[in-house]
Amino acid sequence: MFTLAHFSKVYALYSSDIAFTLMIVLISVALLAVISITLSAVITLSPCRPIVRMLGFLYRLPLFIPFIVAAQMMRTFLAKNGLMNNTLVATDLLTPMETVSWLGWKGIIITFVWKQLAFATLLICGAMASLEQSQMLAARNLGASRPRILFDIILPQVLPAIGVALVLSTVTMMSVLSVPLMIGVGTPTMMTVDMAFRVNSYGDYGVANALGVVSLLICGVLSWFYLRHSLQQKGGE
């Protein structure tokens, strides 16, 4: 039987978690866009091939690592007594009393961005590599700088690839359970953790399903904006 009571309970109990989830995903996607576009531009435009090869190797590292493994790695790395802080203490950059834990919302964002960076960069870099090199050569011959080539020639042509990478990354972040469960610290938390809690603790599939519908609507709205922009762009062409 269809009822809105479950959605009412979701609003009463988990509205702050929904807002927290949106904040985490939007910040992660924004950082992912900036970093992946920058990496792709360096790989495409840099004349220093050793740097390009090194970046090409480094950004692919997280590609085949499962999220649960990435979460455990980041938990070990970002904890107050983790690898990062121990390294900073060992090099006398911090004292043990000055170290802080990066677990929580900051750790979730770092994990999401690092894990999805390989996927997003691979798509964007591939789109940039497929462009006609004659356009960039002509721009260089006319005195255009690399930043101008990037913003005026490359980015307008690879916007569809950027959109696909960011939309798919958004859907992935919205669906991951292991990262907020292992790196999050209490409340608020992400919606996937709430869904698992309702099912495992109460057997409450109704509220869990309502949370799933809210998650689906959020992804649907973001996808709609992307598809609308893409159709407008194709219509303009």
N, C-alpha and C positions, 0 to 999 in steps of 0.2 A: 504494500500500500504506500502510495506517494505521500510524503509529509515534509513540511518545512521545519519541523521541530529539531531535526538533527542540525540543520544550518543555524538555527537559533542557538543551540548549544555550542556549536563551533565559534560563533561570534562572541558568546559570553566567556568561553574558556580560552580560546586560542587566537583572538584578534591581535594580541601583541606578538604572538609567534608568526602570524601571517605577515605583519608589518616587518618583523625581523627578517623573515625569509626574503621578502622583496628587497630590503636594504642590502642583504648579503649578496643576492644575485645581481642586482643592478651595479653595485660597486665592483664586483668581480668582473662583470661583463665590460664595464668601462675600462678597468685596468687591462683586461685581456685585449681589448681593441687597441689601446695605445701601444702596448708592448709588442703584440703580434705584428701590427703594421710597421712599427719601427724596425723589428728584426727582419721582416720581409724586405723592407726598403734597403736596409744595409746589405743584405744578401744579394739583392738585385742590382744595386747601384755601386757598391763598394769596389774600387779597383784593387784592393788588397785581398788577393785570393786566399792566403793562409787564414786571415780572420774569417772570411766567408766559410771556409771549410770547417773551422773550429765551431762557428755558430751553427752551421748546418748539422754538425754532430751533436752539439749540446742541446739544441731545441728538440731534437727527436727522442731524447732519452726517456721522457715520461710517456711516450706514445703507447707503449705496450705494457705499462704498469697498471694493474687493477687499482681501483679507487681504495679498496680496503688496505692494500699494501702501501699506497701513497699516504693514507691516513696514519698508519702505524709509523712510517718513516718520519712524517712531520711531527707526530707526537713525541718521538724520540729526539727530534732535532730542535723543536721549539719549546719544550718544557723548561721550567726554571732550572732544573739540573740536567738539561739536555745538552746535546752536542754543541749547539751554537754558543750557549752561555759558557760551557766548559772551555771551549776554544778561546773565547774572549777573555776569560779569567786567566787561562794559561799564557796568553800573550800580554798580560798586564794591561789590557784595555779597559777591563772592569774588575772590580773587587767582587767577591762572592755576595756581599750585602747589596750590591748595586744591580744584580741580575734580576730580571723579571720574567715571568712566564708569558709567552706569546700564544698560549692556548686560549680558546674562546673565539670570539667573532673575527679577530685578526688572523688567527691561525686557520680558520675555515676559509677566509678569503685567499690567503696565501696558497693554501692547498688547491683550491679550485683553479686559481689562475695558473699555478705551475702545472697542474695536471692537464688542463685544457689548452695550454700554450702550444704544445706540439701539434695538436689537431688544427687549431686556428691558423697557426703560422704555415702549416703544410698547405692548406687550402689557399690562403692569400698569396703565399710565395709562388705556388703553382700558377695562379692566375696572372701574377706579375710576369712570370717567366714566359707565359704564352703570348704576351703582347708583341707587336711588331717592333723589333729593335731599331728599325729605320726611323721611327718617330723620335725615340730618345737620342739617336745619333744626330738627327736634324736639329733637335732642340739644343744639344751641346754645341753644335757647329755655329748656332746663332747666339751663343753666349749664355744660355740658360744654366743656372746653378742646379745642383742636384736636388735641393729642397723644392725649387720651382718645378722641376721635372716631376717630382713625386706628387705635388699637390695639384698641378695643372694638367698633367698628362696621364700619370699612372693611376692615381686614386679614383678619378671619375670613371675609369674603365673597369676597375676591379670592385666597385661598390657591391654588385650582386654577390660576389664571392665573400666579401666581408659580411654581408647580411646573412648569408647561409651559415657561415662559421659562428656568428654571434647567436643566431636563433637556435641552432643545434646545441651550442654550448649552454644556452639558457635552459633548454629542456633537460639537458644532462644534469646540470646543477640542481634543478628543481626535484630531480628524481633520486639523487644520491642519499643513502641512509648512513653509510659507514663514516663519512667525513664528519658531519655534525654530531653523530653519536660518540665518536672516539675523541674528537678535538674540542667539541663544545663543553662548556662548564656551567651546567645548571640551566636556569631560565634567564631570558627567553631562549628558545631553541627553534630549529627549523621544522617545517610541517611534516617532513618524512618521519622524524622522530616521534611526533605526536601521533601520526597514523599507526606506527608500530606499537606505541604505548597503549593506544585504545584497544587494539586487537589482542596484544599479548597479555595485558593486565586485566581487561574487562570483557574481552570477547565482544566488544562494541563495534560491530562492522558498520552500523548505520552512521555513526559520527566519523569513523575512519573513511567511509565512502564519501561523506560530505566534504571532508578535507581534501580528498582526491579530486572531487569536482571543482573545488576552489582552485586547487593547483592547476587543473586542466584549463580553467577559465583564464588564469593569469598567463599561462603559456599561449593560449589561444589569442588573447588580446595582443601580446607582443608579436606573435606570428602574423596577425592581421595587419599591424602597422607595417611590417616588412613587406608582405605581399601587396598591400595597397601602394606602397612606394614603388615597388618593382613594376607593377602594372601601369602606374602613371608614367614611369620612365620609359617603358616600352611603347606606351601610347604616344609619348612625345616624340619618339623616334619614327 
